[in-house]
Amino acid sequence: MLNAAMAGVRRASAKTTLIHDGANPTAINVVLDGFACCSKILPSGRRSITAFLVPGDLFGLCVVAPARIDYTVTTLTATTIAEIPQDVVSNLLARPRLAQALWWSMLVDAAIMQAWLVSMGQRRAREQLAHLFCELYYRLKIVGLCKGRTYPLPVTHEELADALGMTSVHISRTLQRLRDDSLAELKDKVVHIHDLDRLQKLAQFNANYLHMKMPVNGNKRTAMLADSKSEGDIS
């Protein structure tokens, strides 16, 4: 089972750097609860957030290569992380269903990155923010963190700006437009989607890239890892 694969579980406070760009990770990490982000920081100090990590997401998958990690991971809230050591990862890759789960996770990561690049290159600010809100709605719904059409998004305007390639002032104005149009709003770090159909239409959103239906046994991101009992204990 996945629990048997984990060498340890740790709790990190908000704004903690979990791993630095250029480090040699020794384990795959699983976010059990909380929120984190991946980022790149330029020599000038400017930052670009390249991914938001939510419960069920993995990072440090470069240990499969193995290779140095090419981004920094920082917690946005208090976060619980479990580690799957590199030697255990090798055992997972020898088991077809578990290997499929790891490759599937990499596929989703790449698809999300591509969607973000398309948004930054082709969508206007309002469309881009709407697309992110739709994406996070479906990702958090999968792991049970949505209540109706609301979900937690514990980020600042500055962090949204770093993720979308805007300024925090532009983010504030764009949020105001979404709110004025009765589409969605971010209030007290909670997203309230008022009209999902219209929001998706504005964003030209299609959830297919999230691959929410896994090829085997379930639709949660770590479901196939967790459902490894039939393949014996992991060691």
C-alpha positions in Angstrom: 0.0 0.0 0.0 1.0 3.6 -0.4 1.5 3.9 3.4 4.1 1.2 3.2 6.0 3.1 0.6 6.3 6.2 2.6 9.4 6.6 4.7 8.1 9.5 6.7 5.5 12.2 7.0 6.4 15.7 7.9 4.5 18.9 8.6 5.8 22.2 7.3 4.6 25.7 8.2 3.5 28.2 5.6 6.2 29.9 3.5 8.6 27.0 4.1 10.9 26.1 1.2 10.6 22.3 0.9 13.2 21.9 -1.9 15.5 24.3 -3.7 16.0 24.7 -7.5 19.1 22.6 -8.4 18.9 20.2 -5.5 19.2 16.4 -5.8 16.0 15.0 -4.4 16.2 11.6 -2.7 12.5 10.9 -2.7 9.2 11.6 -4.4 7.0 13.8 -2.2 3.2 13.5 -1.9 1.2 16.5 -0.7 -1.3 15.0 1.8 -2.9 18.3 2.9 -2.3 22.0 2.5 -1.2 24.0 -0.5 2.2 24.7 -2.0 3.7 26.0 -5.2 6.5 25.4 -7.7 8.5 28.5 -8.8 11.5 29.8 -10.7 13.4 32.8 -9.4 15.4 35.0 -11.7 18.8 36.4 -10.7 17.0 39.8 -10.4 14.8 38.3 -7.7 11.6 38.2 -9.8 9.6 35.1 -9.3 7.4 33.0 -11.6 5.0 30.5 -10.0 4.9 27.6 -12.4 2.4 25.3 -10.6 0.1 25.2 -7.6 0.3 21.9 -5.6 -2.8 20.6 -3.9 -3.5 17.5 -1.9 -2.7 14.4 -3.9 -0.1 16.1 -6.1 3.5 14.8 -6.3 6.8 16.6 -6.7 10.4 15.5 -7.0 9.5 13.0 -9.8 12.9 13.7 -11.3 14.3 11.0 -9.0 13.0 8.6 -11.6 15.7 9.8 -14.1 17.6 10.6 -11.7 18.2 14.3 -12.2 18.5 17.6 -10.3 15.2 19.3 -9.6 14.8 22.5 -11.7 12.3 24.4 -9.6 11.8 25.5 -6.0 8.8 24.2 -3.9 7.4 26.4 -1.2 4.4 25.9 1.0 1.6 28.5 0.8 -0.1 27.1 4.0 0.8 24.7 6.7 1.3 21.5 4.6 1.7 17.8 5.3 4.1 15.9 3.0 5.0 12.3 2.7 8.1 11.0 1.2 8.6 7.9 -1.0 12.4 7.2 -1.1 14.3 6.7 -4.3 14.9 3.0 -3.7 11.2 2.4 -3.1 10.4 4.3 -6.3 12.6 1.8 -8.2 10.4 -1.0 -6.8 7.2 0.9 -7.8 8.4 1.2 -11.3 8.8 -2.6 -11.5 5.1 -3.0 -10.9 3.0 -2.2 -13.9 0.0 -0.6 -12.2 2.1 1.5 -9.9 4.5 2.5 -12.6 1.4 3.6 -14.6 0.3 5.8 -11.8 3.7 7.6 -11.7 3.8 8.1 -15.4 0.2 9.3 -15.3 1.1 11.9 -12.7 3.9 13.1 -15.0 1.4 13.3 -17.9 -0.9 15.5 -15.9 1.9 17.8 -14.7 3.0 18.3 -18.3 -0.6 18.9 -19.5 -1.2 21.5 -16.8 2.1 23.2 -17.7 1.1 23.3 -21.4 -2.4 24.7 -20.5 -0.7 27.5 -18.4 1.6 28.4 -21.3 -1.3 28.6 -23.7 -3.2 30.9 -21.2 -0.3 33.2 -20.8 0.3 33.4 -24.5 -3.2 33.6 -25.9 -5.8 34.4 -23.2 -6.6 37.9 -22.0 -6.3 38.6 -18.3 -10.0 37.9 -17.5 -10.0 34.7 -19.5 -6.7 33.6 -18.0 -7.9 34.1 -14.4 -11.2 32.4 -15.3 -9.3 29.4 -16.7 -7.2 29.1 -13.5 -10.3 29.2 -11.4 -12.0 26.5 -13.5 -8.9 24.3 -13.4 -8.5 24.5 -9.6 -12.2 23.9 -9.2 -11.9 20.5 -10.9 -8.6 19.6 -9.3 -9.9 20.3 -5.8 -13.3 18.7 -6.4 -11.4 15.4 -7.2 -9.9 15.5 -3.7 -13.0 16.6 -1.9 -12.1 20.2 -1.1 -15.0 21.8 -2.9 -18.2 22.7 -1.1 -20.7 23.3 -3.9 -19.0 25.8 -6.2 -16.6 27.2 -3.5 -13.1 26.0 -2.7 -10.1 27.3 -0.7 -7.4 29.3 -2.5 -4.9 30.5 0.1 -2.9 32.8 -2.1 -2.3 36.6 -2.2 -2.8 38.8 -5.1 1.0 38.9 -5.5 1.1 35.1 -5.7 -1.6 35.1 -8.3 0.3 37.7 -10.3 3.4 35.6 -10.2 1.4 32.6 -11.5 -0.3 34.5 -14.3 2.4 36.9 -15.4 0.6 40.0 -14.3 1.0 42.7 -11.7 -0.9 42.5 -8.4 -2.8 45.7 -9.5 -3.9 44.0 -12.7 -5.0 40.9 -10.7 -7.1 43.2 -8.4 -8.8 44.8 -11.4 -9.4 41.4 -13.1 -10.9 39.9 -10.0 -13.2 43.0 -9.8 -14.4 42.4 -13.3 -15.2 38.7 -12.7 -17.1 39.8 -9.5 -19.0 42.6 -11.3 -20.0 40.1 -14.1 -21.3 37.7 -11.4 -18.9 35.0 -12.6 -16.6 34.4 -9.7 -14.9 36.1 -6.8 -12.0 35.5 -4.4 -13.0 36.5 -0.9 -11.1 35.7 2.3 -8.9 33.2 0.3 -12.0 31.3 -0.8 -13.1 31.2 -4.5 -16.8 31.4 -5.0 -17.9 30.4 -8.5 -21.3 32.0 -9.2 -21.8 30.7 -12.8 -19.6 27.8 -13.8 -21.0 27.5 -17.3 -20.4 31.1 -18.1 -17.0 31.1 -16.5 -16.0 28.0 -18.5 -17.3 29.7 -21.7 -15.3 32.8 -21.0 -12.1 30.8 -20.4 -12.7 28.5 -23.3 -12.1 25.8 -20.7 -12.0 22.1 -21.5 -11.1 19.8 -18.5 -9.9 17.0 -20.7 -6.2 18.0 -20.2 -6.6 17.2 -16.5 -7.1 13.5 -17.3 -9.4 13.1 -14.3 -10.4 9.6 -15.3 -7.3 7.4 -14.7 -6.9 4.4 -17.0 -7.3 1.9 -14.2 -9.3 2.0 -10.9 -10.5 5.4 -10.0 -10.0 9.1 -10.7 -7.9 10.5 -7.8 -4.4 11.4 -8.5 -2.8 8.9 -6.1 -5.5 6.3 -6.3 -3.5 3.7 -8.2 -0.6 4.1 -5.8 -2.9 3.7 -2.8 -4.7 0.7 -4.4 -1.6 -1.5 -4.5 -2.7 -4.0 -2.0 -3.2 -6.6 -4.7 0.4 -6.4 -5.8 1.8 -7.1 -2.3 3.6 -5.0 0.2 6.1 -2.4 -1.1 9.6 -2.6 0.3 
